[in-house]
Amino acid sequence: MLQELANHANNLPTCRLCKQSGLQELHVHPKGPILYYCPGCSMLMKSPSDLPDPEAEKARYLYHQNNPENEGYISFLKSFTQRILPFVPKNCCGLDYGCGPHPVLSGILKAEGFSMQFYDPFFFPDLPVDTYDLITCTETAEHFHHPLTSIQEMTDLLRIGGVMAIMTEFYPPFDHLHDWYYLRDTTHVSFYNIQTMAFIARKFQLQLLYTDSVRTVVFRKLNGMQQ
């Protein structure tokens, strides 16, 4: 029996954020996806077998009505901008990372005086080579198949002293996962809580400036010598 358990543990995936082994397997619903929890960084993730292929992923994004005509979506993004603006210098240059087919947030921030560019691997796939004072990532981090790579990419594009603002809903206690709506979207594969965000701050030499403890975090990039 112990050997069977050991073999099962050896077959578990490693964490896609911190690369630690020893993940805990969670079955939250008989018909739902298998989830893996990482004790090292508190990341929660779907099984590699549940990662959607690119065609299905893009089709799902096109299904969303996240466009400039959707007043509810505009209001949702404006609530995010009001949370992050106190931490961002006026008239700075920014990048919206993972903007989807309609770069709505960039338009909102341009109206606030920012110079904005945008990137999305499906719809605007040319990753900029500049660096930025602000990087936003709204309702995108939960889609990351490789969060370590994507977050490294964002921090590399961020200037020292710049601000990175992420919006992704924090996962609830395990006993509430069975009815958490976020899991029902097949393109949602990576999930975070405040402990995960604290790990990201340590890993990427960021200062955690703000969180609403629900879905929004704001980081500042340190110079590598600050703590």
BELJOFEN-V528984 format. One record per backbone hydrogen bond with DSSP energy under -1.0 kcal/mol. NH is the residue of the N-H (numbers start at 0). CO is the residue of the C=O. E is the energy in kcal/mol with one decimal. If there is no record, write none. Layout:
nh-><NH,NH>
co-><CO,CO>
e-><E,E>
This chain:
nh-><4,5,6,7,8,9,10,11,14,18,23,25,31,34,35,36,37,41,43,44,45,46,49,50,56,57,58,59,60,61,66,69,70,73,74,75,76,77,78,79,80,81,83,84,86,87,93,94,95,96,97,98,103,106,107,108,109,110,112,113,114,116,118,119,123,126,131,132,133,134,135,136,138,142,143,147,149,150,151,152,153,154,155,156,158,160,161,162,163,164,165,166,167,169,170,175,176,179,182,183,187,188,189,190,196,197,198,199,200,201,202,203,205,206,208,209,211,216,217,218,219,220,221>
co-><0,1,2,3,4,5,6,8,19,14,36,34,28,25,44,23,42,37,190,35,188,33,46,47,52,53,54,55,56,57,64,66,68,69,70,71,72,73,74,75,76,77,79,80,83,84,114,133,116,135,118,118,101,102,103,104,105,106,109,108,91,93,95,123,119,124,156,92,92,162,94,164,166,139,140,15,145,146,147,148,149,150,151,152,131,220,158,132,218,134,216,136,214,213,191,172,173,176,179,180,184,141,141,43,192,193,194,195,196,197,198,199,200,219,217,217,215,165,209,163,206,161,204>
e-><-2.2,-2.3,-2.6,-2.3,-2.6,-2.2,-1.0,-1.1,-2.8,-1.1,-2.9,-3.4,-1.3,-2.6,-2.9,-2.9,-2.6,-2.1,-2.3,-2.4,-2.2,-1.4,-2.1,-1.4,-2.3,-2.6,-2.1,-1.8,-1.9,-2.1,-1.7,-1.8,-1.0,-2.2,-2.5,-2.1,-2.4,-2.4,-1.8,-1.1,-2.4,-2.1,-1.5,-2.3,-2.0,-1.5,-3.1,-2.1,-2.4,-3.0,-3.1,-1.8,-2.8,-1.2,-1.9,-2.5,-2.2,-1.7,-1.8,-2.3,-2.0,-2.0,-2.5,-2.0,-1.7,-1.1,-2.4,-1.9,-1.4,-2.3,-2.5,-2.0,-2.8,-2.2,-1.1,-1.6,-2.3,-2.7,-1.9,-2.2,-2.1,-2.5,-2.1,-1.2,-3.0,-2.4,-2.7,-3.0,-2.1,-2.7,-2.3,-2.7,-2.5,-2.9,-2.1,-2.5,-1.5,-1.6,-1.3,-1.3,-1.8,-3.1,-2.0,-3.2,-2.1,-2.0,-2.0,-2.5,-2.1,-2.0,-3.1,-2.4,-2.9,-3.0,-2.6,-1.5,-1.6,-2.4,-2.4,-3.0,-2.1,-2.5,-2.3>
